Structure formats: C-alpha cells, structure tokens
Amino acid sequence: MHFKLIIAFVDNDKTDAILNAAREEGATGSTIISQARGEGLNSNKTFLGLSIDTPRDVLLLLVEQHLSRAILERIARAGEFDLDNQEGIAFQIDVEDAVGIAHQIQALETTVEEKI
C-alpha cells in the first residue's frame, strides 16, 4: 500500500466536522496540532497592537493513496474552503515510507478493494 499525507489548516470550530467527514470517506485516524497561526493574502487584523486571530488547527491525516482525493474533496466541502479565502486550506503530499501503521493497513484492505 502507498500513502498520502493530507495536511489541512482549519478554524478550530470546524475541526470535528472535518474529521468526521474524513472518517466517513475512509480516513482511519488523524493528528491534530492546536493553536496554529497563519496569514493569507492579507495580513491579520490588529486591535491596539494585539493580533485578532481565529484559533486554527493543523490536521494531519495519513491515508491510502486510492482514497486520498475523495477524502481531500470531502474535507474541502466540510470546511467550506471555497466560501471565503479565510476558511482554510488542505493539500496532500506523497509519503515515501511509513512505519507503525500495520493496524491501519488491515482495516484499509477491504475499504480500498471496494473503492477500486
């Protein structure tokens, strides 16, 4: 099996909905890094020198390559990424090798066979 790493930067109030959508599409787990900051095309607003940021989470999902595009699209819909340029971003990168995922491979075998 080959894997992709989906990385998503999302508002923390949408994290649960996005993770539920990813799981429904075949993701078997995730890692969440809380309290991330970022900037888009426009710099963040400030008030009296203090930054006004919406808390963001970074979601890391190691997924099987045949499921990755559908999971990525489902994440985008659940996070409403196309509604506004501040809603979030997600992308996938190739994973050359991974260890410690034998239990996920067993769970994924039937799911991937059904999708192919």
C-alpha positions as CSV (number, residue, x, y, z in Angstrom):
1,M,0.0,0.0,0.0
2,H,1.0,3.5,-0.7
3,F,0.0,6.5,1.4
4,K,-0.5,10.2,1.1
5,L,-0.3,12.8,3.9
6,I,-3.2,15.2,3.9
7,I,-2.4,18.4,5.7
8,A,-5.3,20.8,6.5
9,F,-5.2,24.2,8.2
10,V,-8.7,24.9,9.6
11,D,-10.6,27.0,12.1
12,N,-10.7,25.1,15.3
13,D,-14.5,25.3,15.4
14,K,-14.7,23.2,12.2
15,T,-12.1,20.6,13.2
16,D,-14.6,18.0,14.5
17,A,-16.9,18.3,11.4
18,I,-13.9,18.0,9.1
19,L,-12.5,14.9,10.9
20,N,-15.9,13.2,10.9
21,A,-16.3,13.9,7.1
22,A,-12.7,12.5,6.5
23,R,-13.5,9.4,8.6
24,E,-16.8,8.8,6.7
25,E,-14.7,8.9,3.4
26,G,-12.2,6.3,4.6
27,A,-9.6,8.1,6.8
28,T,-8.6,5.8,9.7
29,G,-7.1,8.4,12.1
30,S,-5.6,11.8,12.4
31,T,-3.2,14.0,14.4
32,I,-4.3,17.5,15.5
33,I,-1.9,20.3,16.2
34,S,-3.8,23.1,18.0
35,Q,-3.3,26.8,18.2
36,A,-1.5,27.3,14.9
37,R,-1.3,30.7,13.3
38,G,-1.1,31.7,9.7
39,E,-1.7,34.5,7.2
40,G,-3.2,34.5,3.7
41,L,-3.1,37.2,1.0
42,N,-4.0,39.9,3.6
43,S,-2.2,40.3,6.9
44,N,-4.2,39.7,10.1
45,K,-6.1,42.5,11.7
46,T,-4.9,44.0,14.9
47,F,-6.6,46.0,17.7
48,L,-4.3,48.2,19.8
49,G,-1.3,46.2,18.6
50,L,-2.9,42.9,19.5
51,S,-3.5,40.3,16.8
52,I,-7.1,39.3,16.3
53,D,-6.8,35.7,15.1
54,T,-9.2,32.9,14.9
55,P,-7.7,29.8,16.5
56,R,-6.5,27.3,13.9
57,D,-5.8,23.6,14.0
58,V,-3.4,21.7,11.7
59,L,-4.8,18.3,10.8
60,L,-2.5,15.5,9.6
61,L,-4.1,12.5,8.0
62,L,-2.1,9.6,6.7
63,V,-4.4,8.0,4.1
64,E,-4.2,5.3,1.5
65,Q,-3.5,6.8,-1.9
66,H,-6.6,5.5,-3.6
67,L,-8.8,7.2,-1.0
68,S,-6.8,10.4,-0.7
69,R,-8.5,12.5,-3.4
70,A,-12.0,11.7,-2.2
71,I,-11.0,12.5,1.4
72,L,-9.4,15.8,0.3
73,E,-12.5,16.9,-1.5
74,R,-14.7,15.8,1.4
75,I,-12.6,17.9,3.8
76,A,-12.9,20.9,1.5
77,R,-16.7,20.6,1.5
78,A,-17.0,20.1,5.2
79,G,-14.7,23.0,5.9
80,E,-16.4,25.2,3.3
81,F,-13.0,26.2,2.0
82,D,-14.3,27.7,-1.2
83,L,-16.8,30.1,0.5
84,D,-14.1,32.5,1.7
85,N,-10.4,32.9,1.4
86,Q,-10.0,32.7,5.2
87,E,-11.9,29.3,5.7
88,G,-8.9,27.0,5.4
89,I,-6.6,25.1,3.1
90,A,-5.8,21.4,2.6
91,F,-3.3,19.6,0.4
92,Q,-1.7,16.2,0.0
93,I,1.8,15.1,-0.4
94,D,3.3,11.7,-1.2
95,V,4.7,9.6,1.6
96,E,7.7,7.5,0.6
97,D,7.6,5.2,3.6
98,A,5.8,4.8,6.9
99,V,6.1,2.5,10.0
100,G,3.7,1.8,12.8
101,I,0.6,1.6,10.6
102,A,0.1,-2.2,10.4
103,H,-3.2,-2.0,12.2
104,Q,-4.4,0.6,9.7
105,I,-3.4,-1.4,6.7
106,Q,-5.5,-4.3,8.0
107,A,-8.5,-2.0,8.4
108,L,-7.9,-0.4,5.0
109,E,-7.6,-3.6,2.9
110,T,-11.3,-4.2,2.4
111,T,-12.2,-0.5,2.1
112,V,-9.6,0.0,-0.7
113,E,-10.7,-3.2,-2.5
114,E,-14.3,-1.9,-2.5
115,K,-13.3,1.5,-3.9
116,I,-11.1,0.1,-6.7
